[in-house]
Amino acid sequence: MNINVPDSLKSFLNEQVNSGGYADPDDFVAKLLEAEVAMFERLKRGEALPLDEHFDRRLEVLLDEAEKSGDYVTAAKEDFGKMEHEALELFREKHKSS
């Protein structure tokens, strides 16, 4: 597989490889993809989205995916209290077993 990297990112990619942390550009891209796959697997298991420097981008991707799914549910203001309660219960249950 070939991946085209925009010119604006090539110097960054080369800096990462030259820093000694990666064998070559392919290794750098593979490590990035592995990290993203691991993050999406965590989300599928219901784990929280990591609050790191990539949070905004990950959230954007998830929101785009949700928008494309077309599975919208209408929620009224009063529904949010119920959703919050359900989320807290799931959180508590999860942390009891940890």
Chimera marker file (.cmm) of the C-alpha trace (Angstrom):
<marker_set name="trace">
<marker id="1" x="0.000" y="0.000" z="0.000" r="1" g="1" b="0" radius="0.5"/>
<marker id="2" x="1.237" y="3.491" z="-0.771" r="1" g="1" b="0" radius="0.5"/>
<marker id="3" x="0.238" y="6.540" z="1.214" r="1" g="1" b="0" radius="0.5"/>
<marker id="4" x="0.665" y="10.065" z="-0.079" r="1" g="1" b="0" radius="0.5"/>
<marker id="5" x="1.784" y="12.494" z="2.589" r="1" g="1" b="0" radius="0.5"/>
<marker id="6" x="1.109" y="16.187" z="2.009" r="1" g="1" b="0" radius="0.5"/>
<marker id="7" x="4.244" y="18.295" z="1.614" r="1" g="1" b="0" radius="0.5"/>
<marker id="8" x="3.266" y="20.194" z="4.766" r="1" g="1" b="0" radius="0.5"/>
<marker id="9" x="3.735" y="16.980" z="6.812" r="1" g="1" b="0" radius="0.5"/>
<marker id="10" x="6.821" y="15.510" z="5.154" r="1" g="1" b="0" radius="0.5"/>
<marker id="11" x="9.312" y="17.446" z="7.267" r="1" g="1" b="0" radius="0.5"/>
<marker id="12" x="7.537" y="16.348" z="10.452" r="1" g="1" b="0" radius="0.5"/>
<marker id="13" x="7.550" y="12.740" z="9.261" r="1" g="1" b="0" radius="0.5"/>
<marker id="14" x="11.252" y="12.923" z="8.459" r="1" g="1" b="0" radius="0.5"/>
<marker id="15" x="12.003" y="14.501" z="11.868" r="1" g="1" b="0" radius="0.5"/>
<marker id="16" x="10.242" y="11.612" z="13.598" r="1" g="1" b="0" radius="0.5"/>
<marker id="17" x="12.175" y="9.007" z="11.623" r="1" g="1" b="0" radius="0.5"/>
<marker id="18" x="15.488" y="10.842" z="12.056" r="1" g="1" b="0" radius="0.5"/>
<marker id="19" x="14.923" y="11.068" z="15.823" r="1" g="1" b="0" radius="0.5"/>
<marker id="20" x="15.637" y="7.348" z="15.962" r="1" g="1" b="0" radius="0.5"/>
<marker id="21" x="12.222" y="6.360" z="17.234" r="1" g="1" b="0" radius="0.5"/>
<marker id="22" x="11.180" y="4.743" z="13.975" r="1" g="1" b="0" radius="0.5"/>
<marker id="23" x="12.958" y="2.560" z="11.443" r="1" g="1" b="0" radius="0.5"/>
<marker id="24" x="11.472" y="4.379" z="8.461" r="1" g="1" b="0" radius="0.5"/>
<marker id="25" x="8.373" y="6.393" z="7.424" r="1" g="1" b="0" radius="0.5"/>
<marker id="26" x="6.359" y="3.167" z="7.045" r="1" g="1" b="0" radius="0.5"/>
<marker id="27" x="7.136" y="2.250" z="10.656" r="1" g="1" b="0" radius="0.5"/>
<marker id="28" x="5.985" y="5.674" z="11.854" r="1" g="1" b="0" radius="0.5"/>
<marker id="29" x="2.664" y="5.431" z="9.965" r="1" g="1" b="0" radius="0.5"/>
<marker id="30" x="2.142" y="1.844" z="11.135" r="1" g="1" b="0" radius="0.5"/>
<marker id="31" x="2.612" y="2.899" z="14.778" r="1" g="1" b="0" radius="0.5"/>
<marker id="32" x="0.102" y="5.732" z="14.337" r="1" g="1" b="0" radius="0.5"/>
<marker id="33" x="-2.442" y="3.344" z="12.860" r="1" g="1" b="0" radius="0.5"/>
<marker id="34" x="-1.870" y="0.799" z="15.633" r="1" g="1" b="0" radius="0.5"/>
<marker id="35" x="-2.549" y="3.491" z="18.231" r="1" g="1" b="0" radius="0.5"/>
<marker id="36" x="-5.761" y="4.531" z="16.479" r="1" g="1" b="0" radius="0.5"/>
<marker id="37" x="-6.964" y="0.931" z="16.149" r="1" g="1" b="0" radius="0.5"/>
<marker id="38" x="-6.300" y="0.371" z="19.858" r="1" g="1" b="0" radius="0.5"/>
<marker id="39" x="-8.247" y="3.520" z="20.714" r="1" g="1" b="0" radius="0.5"/>
<marker id="40" x="-11.257" y="2.477" z="18.604" r="1" g="1" b="0" radius="0.5"/>
<marker id="41" x="-11.184" y="-0.992" z="20.164" r="1" g="1" b="0" radius="0.5"/>
<marker id="42" x="-11.323" y="0.627" z="23.599" r="1" g="1" b="0" radius="0.5"/>
<marker id="43" x="-14.322" y="2.683" z="22.495" r="1" g="1" b="0" radius="0.5"/>
<marker id="44" x="-16.090" y="-0.423" z="21.171" r="1" g="1" b="0" radius="0.5"/>
<marker id="45" x="-15.659" y="-1.987" z="24.616" r="1" g="1" b="0" radius="0.5"/>
<marker id="46" x="-17.315" y="1.077" z="26.134" r="1" g="1" b="0" radius="0.5"/>
<marker id="47" x="-14.179" y="2.595" z="27.611" r="1" g="1" b="0" radius="0.5"/>
<marker id="48" x="-13.873" y="6.358" z="27.810" r="1" g="1" b="0" radius="0.5"/>
<marker id="49" x="-12.353" y="8.406" z="25.019" r="1" g="1" b="0" radius="0.5"/>
<marker id="50" x="-8.813" y="9.312" z="26.166" r="1" g="1" b="0" radius="0.5"/>
<marker id="51" x="-8.397" y="12.970" z="27.045" r="1" g="1" b="0" radius="0.5"/>
<marker id="52" x="-5.142" y="13.692" z="25.297" r="1" g="1" b="0" radius="0.5"/>
<marker id="53" x="-3.843" y="15.955" z="22.567" r="1" g="1" b="0" radius="0.5"/>
<marker id="54" x="-5.828" y="13.972" z="19.979" r="1" g="1" b="0" radius="0.5"/>
<marker id="55" x="-9.198" y="14.167" z="21.766" r="1" g="1" b="0" radius="0.5"/>
<marker id="56" x="-10.688" y="16.834" z="19.488" r="1" g="1" b="0" radius="0.5"/>
<marker id="57" x="-9.798" y="14.962" z="16.303" r="1" g="1" b="0" radius="0.5"/>
<marker id="58" x="-11.069" y="11.633" z="17.618" r="1" g="1" b="0" radius="0.5"/>
<marker id="59" x="-14.317" y="13.226" z="18.725" r="1" g="1" b="0" radius="0.5"/>
<marker id="60" x="-14.691" y="14.850" z="15.319" r="1" g="1" b="0" radius="0.5"/>
<marker id="61" x="-14.223" y="11.473" z="13.591" r="1" g="1" b="0" radius="0.5"/>
<marker id="62" x="-16.784" y="9.819" z="15.868" r="1" g="1" b="0" radius="0.5"/>
<marker id="63" x="-19.302" y="12.617" z="15.304" r="1" g="1" b="0" radius="0.5"/>
<marker id="64" x="-18.799" y="12.367" z="11.530" r="1" g="1" b="0" radius="0.5"/>
<marker id="65" x="-19.351" y="8.624" z="11.735" r="1" g="1" b="0" radius="0.5"/>
<marker id="66" x="-22.522" y="9.112" z="13.772" r="1" g="1" b="0" radius="0.5"/>
<marker id="67" x="-23.824" y="11.690" z="11.313" r="1" g="1" b="0" radius="0.5"/>
<marker id="68" x="-23.234" y="9.350" z="8.365" r="1" g="1" b="0" radius="0.5"/>
<marker id="69" x="-25.024" y="6.477" z="10.115" r="1" g="1" b="0" radius="0.5"/>
<marker id="70" x="-28.359" y="8.291" z="9.860" r="1" g="1" b="0" radius="0.5"/>
<marker id="71" x="-29.509" y="6.731" z="13.131" r="1" g="1" b="0" radius="0.5"/>
<marker id="72" x="-30.647" y="9.904" z="14.847" r="1" g="1" b="0" radius="0.5"/>
<marker id="73" x="-32.865" y="9.817" z="17.890" r="1" g="1" b="0" radius="0.5"/>
<marker id="74" x="-34.816" y="12.879" z="18.892" r="1" g="1" b="0" radius="0.5"/>
<marker id="75" x="-34.214" y="13.831" z="22.507" r="1" g="1" b="0" radius="0.5"/>
<marker id="76" x="-36.083" y="16.443" z="24.493" r="1" g="1" b="0" radius="0.5"/>
<marker id="77" x="-34.508" y="18.498" z="27.254" r="1" g="1" b="0" radius="0.5"/>
<marker id="78" x="-36.043" y="16.274" z="29.929" r="1" g="1" b="0" radius="0.5"/>
<marker id="79" x="-34.453" y="13.179" z="28.354" r="1" g="1" b="0" radius="0.5"/>
<marker id="80" x="-30.951" y="14.343" z="29.241" r="1" g="1" b="0" radius="0.5"/>
<marker id="81" x="-31.450" y="13.762" z="32.970" r="1" g="1" b="0" radius="0.5"/>
<marker id="82" x="-32.430" y="10.156" z="32.273" r="1" g="1" b="0" radius="0.5"/>
<marker id="83" x="-29.450" y="9.691" z="29.946" r="1" g="1" b="0" radius="0.5"/>
<marker id="84" x="-27.094" y="11.133" z="32.550" r="1" g="1" b="0" radius="0.5"/>
<marker id="85" x="-28.524" y="8.799" z="35.203" r="1" g="1" b="0" radius="0.5"/>
<marker id="86" x="-28.082" y="5.779" z="32.906" r="1" g="1" b="0" radius="0.5"/>
<marker id="87" x="-24.513" y="6.804" z="32.099" r="1" g="1" b="0" radius="0.5"/>
<marker id="88" x="-23.653" y="7.168" z="35.792" r="1" g="1" b="0" radius="0.5"/>
<marker id="89" x="-25.129" y="3.739" z="36.516" r="1" g="1" b="0" radius="0.5"/>
<marker id="90" x="-23.065" y="2.166" z="33.724" r="1" g="1" b="0" radius="0.5"/>
<marker id="91" x="-19.972" y="3.939" z="35.044" r="1" g="1" b="0" radius="0.5"/>
<marker id="92" x="-20.595" y="2.706" z="38.596" r="1" g="1" b="0" radius="0.5"/>
<marker id="93" x="-21.214" y="-0.861" z="37.447" r="1" g="1" b="0" radius="0.5"/>
<marker id="94" x="-18.061" y="-0.868" z="35.374" r="1" g="1" b="0" radius="0.5"/>
<marker id="95" x="-15.928" y="0.391" z="38.270" r="1" g="1" b="0" radius="0.5"/>
<marker id="96" x="-17.393" y="-2.129" z="40.724" r="1" g="1" b="0" radius="0.5"/>
<marker id="97" x="-15.950" y="-4.919" z="38.634" r="1" g="1" b="0" radius="0.5"/>
<marker id="98" x="-12.553" y="-3.231" z="38.207" r="1" g="1" b="0" radius="0.5"/>
<link id1="1" id2="2" r="1" g="1" b="0" radius="0.2"/>
<link id1="2" id2="3" r="1" g="1" b="0" radius="0.2"/>
<link id1="3" id2="4" r="1" g="1" b="0" radius="0.2"/>
<link id1="4" id2="5" r="1" g="1" b="0" radius="0.2"/>
<link id1="5" id2="6" r="1" g="1" b="0" radius="0.2"/>
<link id1="6" id2="7" r="1" g="1" b="0" radius="0.2"/>
<link id1="7" id2="8" r="1" g="1" b="0" radius="0.2"/>
<link id1="8" id2="9" r="1" g="1" b="0" radius="0.2"/>
<link id1="9" id2="10" r="1" g="1" b="0" radius="0.2"/>
<link id1="10" id2="11" r="1" g="1" b="0" radius="0.2"/>
<link id1="11" id2="12" r="1" g="1" b="0" radius="0.2"/>
<link id1="12" id2="13" r="1" g="1" b="0" radius="0.2"/>
<link id1="13" id2="14" r="1" g="1" b="0" radius="0.2"/>
<link id1="14" id2="15" r="1" g="1" b="0" radius="0.2"/>
<link id1="15" id2="16" r="1" g="1" b="0" radius="0.2"/>
<link id1="16" id2="17" r="1" g="1" b="0" radius="0.2"/>
<link id1="17" id2="18" r="1" g="1" b="0" radius="0.2"/>
<link id1="18" id2="19" r="1" g="1" b="0" radius="0.2"/>
<link id1="19" id2="20" r="1" g="1" b="0" radius="0.2"/>
<link id1="20" id2="21" r="1" g="1" b="0" radius="0.2"/>
<link id1="21" id2="22" r="1" g="1" b="0" radius="0.2"/>
<link id1="22" id2="23" r="1" g="1" b="0" radius="0.2"/>
<link id1="23" id2="24" r="1" g="1" b="0" radius="0.2"/>
<link id1="24" id2="25" r="1" g="1" b="0" radius="0.2"/>
<link id1="25" id2="26" r="1" g="1" b="0" radius="0.2"/>
<link id1="26" id2="27" r="1" g="1" b="0" radius="0.2"/>
<link id1="27" id2="28" r="1" g="1" b="0" radius="0.2"/>
<link id1="28" id2="29" r="1" g="1" b="0" radius="0.2"/>
<link id1="29" id2="30" r="1" g="1" b="0" radius="0.2"/>
<link id1="30" id2="31" r="1" g="1" b="0" radius="0.2"/>
<link id1="31" id2="32" r="1" g="1" b="0" radius="0.2"/>
<link id1="32" id2="33" r="1" g="1" b="0" radius="0.2"/>
<link id1="33" id2="34" r="1" g="1" b="0" radius="0.2"/>
<link id1="34" id2="35" r="1" g="1" b="0" radius="0.2"/>
<link id1="35" id2="36" r="1" g="1" b="0" radius="0.2"/>
<link id1="36" id2="37" r="1" g="1" b="0" radius="0.2"/>
<link id1="37" id2="38" r="1" g="1" b="0" radius="0.2"/>
<link id1="38" id2="39" r="1" g="1" b="0" radius="0.2"/>
<link id1="39" id2="40" r="1" g="1" b="0" radius="0.2"/>
<link id1="40" id2="41" r="1" g="1" b="0" radius="0.2"/>
<link id1="41" id2="42" r="1" g="1" b="0" radius="0.2"/>
<link id1="42" id2="43" r="1" g="1" b="0" radius="0.2"/>
<link id1="43" id2="44" r="1" g="1" b="0" radius="0.2"/>
<link id1="44" id2="45" r="1" g="1" b="0" radius="0.2"/>
<link id1="45" id2="46" r="1" g="1" b="0" radius="0.2"/>
<link id1="46" id2="47" r="1" g="1" b="0" radius="0.2"/>
<link id1="47" id2="48" r="1" g="1" b="0" radius="0.2"/>
<link id1="48" id2="49" r="1" g="1" b="0" radius="0.2"/>
<link id1="49" id2="50" r="1" g="1" b="0" radius="0.2"/>
<link id1="50" id2="51" r="1" g="1" b="0" radius="0.2"/>
<link id1="51" id2="52" r="1" g="1" b="0" radius="0.2"/>
<link id1="52" id2="53" r="1" g="1" b="0" radius="0.2"/>
<link id1="53" id2="54" r="1" g="1" b="0" radius="0.2"/>
<link id1="54" id2="55" r="1" g="1" b="0" radius="0.2"/>
<link id1="55" id2="56" r="1" g="1" b="0" radius="0.2"/>
<link id1="56" id2="57" r="1" g="1" b="0" radius="0.2"/>
<link id1="57" id2="58" r="1" g="1" b="0" radius="0.2"/>
<link id1="58" id2="59" r="1" g="1" b="0" radius="0.2"/>
<link id1="59" id2="60" r="1" g="1" b="0" radius="0.2"/>
<link id1="60" id2="61" r="1" g="1" b="0" radius="0.2"/>
<link id1="61" id2="62" r="1" g="1" b="0" radius="0.2"/>
<link id1="62" id2="63" r="1" g="1" b="0" radius="0.2"/>
<link id1="63" id2="64" r="1" g="1" b="0" radius="0.2"/>
<link id1="64" id2="65" r="1" g="1" b="0" radius="0.2"/>
<link id1="65" id2="66" r="1" g="1" b="0" radius="0.2"/>
<link id1="66" id2="67" r="1" g="1" b="0" radius="0.2"/>
<link id1="67" id2="68" r="1" g="1" b="0" radius="0.2"/>
<link id1="68" id2="69" r="1" g="1" b="0" radius="0.2"/>
<link id1="69" id2="70" r="1" g="1" b="0" radius="0.2"/>
<link id1="70" id2="71" r="1" g="1" b="0" radius="0.2"/>
<link id1="71" id2="72" r="1" g="1" b="0" radius="0.2"/>
<link id1="72" id2="73" r="1" g="1" b="0" radius="0.2"/>
<link id1="73" id2="74" r="1" g="1" b="0" radius="0.2"/>
<link id1="74" id2="75" r="1" g="1" b="0" radius="0.2"/>
<link id1="75" id2="76" r="1" g="1" b="0" radius="0.2"/>
<link id1="76" id2="77" r="1" g="1" b="0" radius="0.2"/>
<link id1="77" id2="78" r="1" g="1" b="0" radius="0.2"/>
<link id1="78" id2="79" r="1" g="1" b="0" radius="0.2"/>
<link id1="79" id2="80" r="1" g="1" b="0" radius="0.2"/>
<link id1="80" id2="81" r="1" g="1" b="0" radius="0.2"/>
<link id1="81" id2="82" r="1" g="1" b="0" radius="0.2"/>
<link id1="82" id2="83" r="1" g="1" b="0" radius="0.2"/>
<link id1="83" id2="84" r="1" g="1" b="0" radius="0.2"/>
<link id1="84" id2="85" r="1" g="1" b="0" radius="0.2"/>
<link id1="85" id2="86" r="1" g="1" b="0" radius="0.2"/>
<link id1="86" id2="87" r="1" g="1" b="0" radius="0.2"/>
<link id1="87" id2="88" r="1" g="1" b="0" radius="0.2"/>
<link id1="88" id2="89" r="1" g="1" b="0" radius="0.2"/>
<link id1="89" id2="90" r="1" g="1" b="0" radius="0.2"/>
<link id1="90" id2="91" r="1" g="1" b="0" radius="0.2"/>
<link id1="91" id2="92" r="1" g="1" b="0" radius="0.2"/>
<link id1="92" id2="93" r="1" g="1" b="0" radius="0.2"/>
<link id1="93" id2="94" r="1" g="1" b="0" radius="0.2"/>
<link id1="94" id2="95" r="1" g="1" b="0" radius="0.2"/>
<link id1="95" id2="96" r="1" g="1" b="0" radius="0.2"/>
<link id1="96" id2="97" r="1" g="1" b="0" radius="0.2"/>
<link id1="97" id2="98" r="1" g="1" b="0" radius="0.2"/>
</marker_set>
